[in-house]
Amino acid sequence: MSATPTVESLHAQWVAAFNAHDLDRHMALYMEDAMLFGAVDELQDGRTAIRTYFGGRGPDVRVKSYPMPKVRQVSADVAITAGHVDFADGDTPDPYRMTWVLVRRDGNWRIAQHHGSRRRGA
């Protein structure tokens, strides 16, 4: 399991795993029972469904820019984030809004809930 003792380390590892198309490393950053709403209407419920969702992206899809999002610590072991991420499919930009609910277990942050939606007018 990847060590993610800070939200910043989780964020950096998420971008690196996404851009490497490394599904094993990427999925290790999600809780087993995580949920994701992404670019499709269906809720991805559980790590297996989330893996299938991300496994379906094209080979040229990457994070072009994802500055550290705003972080709010809800409790010692729960945090929420909100920010903008610019994906790209080759040269085609695909700007998103992204939120995460994070839970810290055994000293490591993991994504419990992930929501991404396309930005309008960006």
C-alpha positions as CSV (number, residue, x, y, z in Angstrom):
1,M,0.0,0.0,0.0
2,S,1.2,3.5,-0.8
3,A,2.2,5.7,2.1
4,T,0.1,8.9,2.1
5,P,0.6,10.5,5.5
6,T,-0.5,13.9,4.1
7,V,-3.3,15.0,1.8
8,E,-0.6,16.6,-0.3
9,S,1.1,13.2,-0.7
10,L,-2.2,11.6,-1.7
11,H,-2.8,14.3,-4.3
12,A,0.7,13.9,-5.8
13,Q,0.5,10.2,-5.9
14,W,-3.0,10.3,-7.5
15,V,-1.7,12.5,-10.3
16,A,1.3,10.4,-10.9
17,A,-0.6,7.1,-10.9
18,F,-3.3,8.6,-13.2
19,N,-0.7,9.9,-15.7
20,A,1.2,6.6,-15.6
21,H,-2.1,4.7,-16.3
22,D,-1.0,2.5,-13.4
23,L,-4.3,1.1,-12.2
24,D,-2.9,-0.9,-9.3
25,R,-1.1,2.1,-7.9
26,H,-4.1,4.3,-8.6
27,M,-6.7,2.0,-7.0
28,A,-4.5,1.7,-3.9
29,L,-5.4,5.3,-3.2
30,Y,-9.1,4.5,-2.9
31,M,-10.9,2.8,0.0
32,E,-12.3,-0.6,-0.9
33,D,-15.8,0.7,-0.6
34,A,-15.2,4.1,-2.3
35,M,-17.7,5.7,-4.5
36,L,-17.1,7.8,-7.6
37,F,-19.3,10.0,-9.8
38,G,-17.3,10.9,-12.9
39,A,-17.9,11.7,-16.6
40,V,-20.8,9.1,-16.8
41,D,-24.1,9.2,-15.0
42,E,-23.7,5.9,-13.2
43,L,-22.3,5.8,-9.7
44,Q,-19.1,3.7,-9.5
45,D,-19.6,1.8,-6.3
46,G,-16.5,0.1,-4.9
47,R,-12.9,-0.1,-6.0
48,T,-13.6,-2.8,-8.7
49,A,-16.1,-0.5,-10.4
50,I,-13.8,2.5,-10.1
51,R,-10.9,0.5,-11.6
52,T,-13.1,-0.4,-14.6
53,Y,-14.1,3.2,-15.0
54,F,-10.5,4.5,-15.1
55,G,-9.4,1.5,-17.1
56,G,-11.7,2.7,-19.9
57,R,-9.9,6.0,-20.5
58,G,-8.0,6.5,-23.7
59,P,-4.2,6.0,-23.8
60,D,-3.6,9.8,-24.3
61,V,-5.7,11.0,-21.4
62,R,-3.7,12.6,-18.7
63,V,-3.8,15.3,-16.0
64,K,-2.3,18.4,-17.6
65,S,-2.7,20.5,-14.4
66,Y,-4.1,19.8,-11.0
67,P,-3.0,22.4,-8.5
68,M,-3.4,21.4,-4.9
69,P,-7.1,21.8,-4.1
70,K,-8.6,23.5,-1.1
71,V,-8.6,21.2,1.9
72,R,-11.0,21.3,4.9
73,Q,-10.3,19.1,7.8
74,V,-13.6,17.9,9.1
75,S,-12.2,15.9,12.0
76,A,-8.8,14.3,12.8
77,D,-9.3,11.6,10.2
78,V,-11.8,13.1,7.7
79,A,-11.1,15.8,5.1
80,I,-12.8,17.2,2.1
81,T,-11.1,18.8,-1.0
82,A,-12.4,20.9,-3.8
83,G,-10.4,22.1,-6.8
84,H,-10.1,22.3,-10.6
85,V,-8.2,19.8,-12.7
86,D,-7.4,20.1,-16.3
87,F,-7.3,16.8,-18.1
88,A,-6.3,16.5,-21.7
89,D,-6.8,13.8,-24.3
90,G,-3.8,14.4,-26.5
91,D,-4.1,18.1,-27.3
92,T,-7.8,18.4,-26.5
93,P,-8.4,20.0,-23.1
94,D,-11.1,18.6,-20.7
95,P,-11.5,20.9,-17.7
96,Y,-13.2,19.5,-14.5
97,R,-14.3,20.4,-11.0
98,M,-13.2,17.7,-8.5
99,T,-14.1,17.0,-4.9
100,W,-12.9,14.2,-2.7
101,V,-13.9,13.0,0.8
102,L,-10.8,11.6,2.4
103,V,-10.5,9.2,5.4
104,R,-7.3,8.6,7.3
105,R,-6.8,5.0,8.4
106,D,-3.6,3.6,9.9
107,G,-1.9,7.0,9.3
108,N,-2.7,7.1,5.5
109,W,-5.2,9.2,3.6
110,R,-7.5,7.4,1.2
111,I,-10.3,8.5,-1.1
112,A,-13.7,7.5,0.2
113,Q,-15.8,9.5,-2.2
114,H,-14.7,11.2,-5.5
115,H,-16.8,13.5,-7.7
116,G,-15.7,15.0,-11.0
117,S,-17.8,17.0,-13.3
118,R,-16.9,19.0,-16.4
119,R,-16.5,22.7,-16.0
120,R,-18.7,24.8,-18.2
121,G,-17.3,27.8,-20.0
122,A,-13.7,26.9,-19.0
